[in-house]
Every structure is written in structure tokens, then in C-alpha cells.
Amino acid sequence: MARIDWHRFVNNIKPLIKGKKILAIGCSDGGNDLAFGDKESLGVDCDKQALKRARDKGLRVRYGFAGKTDLHGEKFEVVTIIHLLEHLETRKEVCDTLKSAYDVLENGGTLIVATPYAYDSSAWTNWEHVRCFTMNSLSVLIENAGFRILDSYSYWHIPFEPYLLNHGIGNFRFPFKRDYILKLFANFNLVRDLWIIARKEK
């Protein structure tokens, strides 16, 4: 399936990460986020072939697992966790990964998380996906890790992104209403990914 959200990724996320020191947890080959960071940015992944491709691009990467890699006290301006959480088998692994992200961020640093939406059928077409999230369940886990949520997005299979759904009712004072509407649209297989941007407060 074509990644029709690529331009929205560039427009919404690239300004937050360009030139910053990034830790990409579950970086794969680094092309979607790590490549935008400064030369001290680091990617961590357990896929050795993907890491080889990343190194061939000149990216700094290391073999390791989500929430378990010792970074020897190194701090980062941005941590990205893009299409990783759905591969983690237990809630504890998810929580440990988010806590690790909090620990390695500088004060005021930014967390960017993306994952498939639980009620969209395409979320389960990949046999490696063992769990998926609603906007509310994901936001709760991120807030429990100590972050303050700044913004959220829901990307679509169709080539537009309704402003009202993503911002008009997108704040987290109304999480259940938002999830209800997302689930309604997911019945038509429209909602694709959830993205949350959060901050480690000073």
C-alpha cells in the first residue's frame, strides 16, 4: 500500500526533528526519521539487515532492543518511536520503551510516536503486529510515562486529513468522543495511523 501520508509526515514532523539530535527506537533503515537528524543522532534496531542499510546511508546505528539498550548516559533532543509499539508483545515492554524514551530525553525534549489504529482492519494484516492502540489508550500510556501531550494526528487512507477530527476535537479533554469518531470512520477502513507528539517537561 502506498504511503500517502509521506507528505504530511514531512510537513508536520520534519520541522520538529530536522537538525536535532534524535534517538530513533526501532529505526529500521533510518530513512523516515533518523536521516533528518544531526550527525550525533542514533538509531537502535534488532533487524541486522535494516541496520546494514542504515550504515550504508552513513547513519549512526546500533543493534539493540526497545527499552533495553544501554546508551551510557547519552541524552537526545528528540526520541522517535515510529511503527514499533505494535510489535511489542507485552504491556510492560510498551511501558518500558516509553520510560526509556523519557529517561534519555533532555528536559524539554520531544517524543514522537506513531502506530496503526486498532480498529482499522489493515492494522492486523501484518502478522508481526501483536497489539494496536486507540488514541485514548496510547495517550494514557504516554502520559503515565511522564510526558505532556502536545498534539495528535490521525492519518488516513484517503488523500486528505479532516481538520476537525485532528484538531477541532483532537485535544485530550475529549478522548472518548474522539475515539468514538475514529472508530466510526475505521468501520470504512479509512483511519490508518495514530501519531502523538509529547514533551518531557523541564
N, C-alpha and C positions, 0 to 999 in steps of 0.2 A: 504494500500500500504506500502511495506517495506521501511524503511528509509535508502536507500542505501548510503546516504550521511553522515551517522554517523561517519565513519572512517575519512572522510575528515573534518568533524567538529572537531574531536579530534586533527587531525594533524594541522589544520590551526588556530583554535580558542582557543583550550585549553591552548597553551603556553601564550596567551595574558591575560588569566583570572586566571590561577592556582595560588592559594595563595594570590590573590588580594582581596581587599575589594570591593565587587560587589553590585550594586543595580540592581536587575532583575525586570524590569517593565513588568507586565504580566507574572509572574514567573510560573504559573500553579503549578505543584508539585515540581518544582525546580530541577528536575533531569538533565536537559540538560545544565544548566549553573551555577545555584546557588550552587550546590553541589561541584563545583570546587573551590569556593572562600574560604576566611578565615572565622573565626568564627563570625566576625562582619558584614559579608555580610547580605544583607536584600532582601527579595522578597516581591513584592506587587502584589496582585491579588484580583479580586472581586468574584472568584469562591471559596466558602467556603469549598466545598468538596476537591478541589485540595489543598487548604491551610492546611486542616487536614492531608492529605497525606504527605505534606512537613514537617509539625511539627512532624509527626511520624518518619520521617527520621532525626530528630534533627536539621532541618534548621530553621533559624530565618526569620519569615514571618509576614506580616501584611495585614489586609483587607484594600483595597483601590482601587482607580480608576486611570487610566493613566492620568498623568498631573494634578491630583487634590489632591494628598496625601501630607499632611504636614509632612515633615521629620525633622522639628525643627532644621534646620541648619546643619544637618549631611551631611558630604561630602564622596565621594566614588572615588576609583581609576578607576573603570570600571562601565559603565552602559550598560546593555544588553536590547534590545527590540526585542525579538525573536517571530515571528508569532503573533504579536499583532496589528500592524497598519492596517492590512486588516479588522479588526473588528470595527474600529472607524468610526462612521457614517459621520462625517463632516471633511472637510479640517482643520478647526480650531482646532478640537480635535487632529488631527495629529500634527499640528504645536505646540500646547500647550504641547504635550507629548515630542516632541523633545526639546523644550525650557526648560522644566522641567529637562530633562536629562542634558542639558548644565549647568543649574544652580547648580545642585547637584554634578557635577564632580569637582574634584580637577583640578587645572591648569596642563595641560599636560595629563589629563586623557583620557581614550579611550571609544568611543561609538561603540557598535556592533549592527547592525540592520539586521534582516532577515525578508523577506516577500515573498509570492508567486509572480511569474512573471505574469504580467497582461495578456499576450497573450497565456499563456498555459491554455488549457481548464480545467485542473484539479484544477486550482486556484478557479474556480467557482462551483466546485462540493460540496463544503461545504456551506450550506445555510447561515451560520453566516458570511461569507465573503461579505462585502458590498463595498469594494474598493480594487483595486490592482494597482500596480505601474510598470512602466518601469524603467530601470536603470537610465535614464536621469531624469525622474520626481522625483524619490526618491532622487537622488543626489542633485537636486536643493533644495528640502525641507531641507535636512540635512545641506547643505551649508548656506541656509538662516537662520538657527538656530544658526549659528556662528561657525560651525565646519569646519575643514580642512580634506578632504577625503584622506585617506592614501592608501586604496586598495579596491578592489571589487572582488566578485566571482559570478559565476552563476552555480548552481548545477543542475545536470541532472538526468533524469530517468534512463538513461543507465549507466553502471558501469565504466565510465571514464569521465574525465573532460578535454576538449580540452585546452591545454596550450595557444594556440594562441588567442582563444576567450577571455580567462580570464585575460591574461596579455599582449599578444602582441598588442592587440588593446583595452586593458582594461583601459588605462588611460583616464582621463576625458577631454583631449583636443579633443577627437573624440567621444563624447557621441552619436551623431545621427547615425554615422556609426555603432557603437556597437549595439545600439538598433535595427537598421535595420537587422543586422545579427541574433540577438537574436529572433526577430520576425519571421525571415525566419525559424529558427530551431523550433520555437514554433508551426509552422504550422503542424509539425510532432509529436507534443505533447512530445517534448524532454526536453525542459527547465523547470526546476521545481521552484527553489528558487533563489532570489537575496540576496546577502549579501554585506553589506558595512561596512568598518572599518574606523572610523574617529577619530580625536583628537581635544580636546579643547586646543587651543594654550595658552602658558603661557603669 
